[in-house]
Amino acid sequence: QVQLVESGGGLVQAGGSLRLSCATSGRALSGYNIGWFRQGPGNEREFVSTIRWNSGGTRYADSVQGRFTASRDSALNTMFLQMNSLKPEDTAIYYCAADPLGSYRLSARAHDYHYWGQGTQVTVSS
């Protein structure tokens, strides 16, 4: 079992920045990927980014490529999502999640992620 707790959400103006954190506990993350997904009002949950815990390899959705950066601190068992140049359409609840088969894929599919946090709200005003 992996427990995940998101933090760092809030209200920001368009063009601003936020850094989300995903603190993990419960087991070592070797072989896992930690991903971020988001769900805006009336929208399906969508992939944002994922990072391979062992190597730090990353994958991003086209909509955030060049604006968002994923990283991890192995000593803290925490993954970060630096979000710059935020847009109103980035408004959503952001969830982090753990994929136990991270050695084999950098998945953008929500159903590949077995463990989920409760989410943190990000609101970008225009």
Salt bridges, closest charged atoms under 4 A:
GLU46 OE2 - ARG38 NE 2.57
ASP90 OD1 - ARG38 NH1 2.88
ASP90 OD2 - ARG67 NH1 2.77
ASP99 OD1 - ARG105 NH2 2.79
ASP112 OD1 - ARG105 NH1 3.55
ASP112 OD2 - ARG109 NE 3.01
ASP112 OD1 - HIS111 NE2 3.65
